[in-house]
Amino acid sequence: MNSFELEPKHSTSQIPGKCIKCLAEQELNNCLLELLKGAENERELQQRYEMLLTFLKSPESQKLRDESEKYLAEGRRVMLKLSFGDGEPRYELKID
């Protein structure tokens, strides 16, 4: 697995949204459950789990969360791309 994306949503009175941190925690739990079940794509799930855990522990996560919330409040679409390059985690916000 090279990368994957999380797409946070802004909450409205009709639609509940989720911030980047909540999405990452939810995806982390999903990965853990699949790993415990013995999923076929175990290596890919381990990489995804590692990327999410690294992101949640990183000092950058709060900065990216704040930035994404600002754009979501403006009604813009936000995607967070998580990846590893040269053994280092990389995070990129895509704003539409």
Secondary structure, DSSP 8 states (H G I E B T S, - for coil): --EEEE--B---SSS--B-HHHHHHHHHHHHHHHHHHT-TTHHHHHHHHHHHHHHHHSTHHHHHHHHHHHHHHTT--EEEEEEEETTEEEEEEEE-
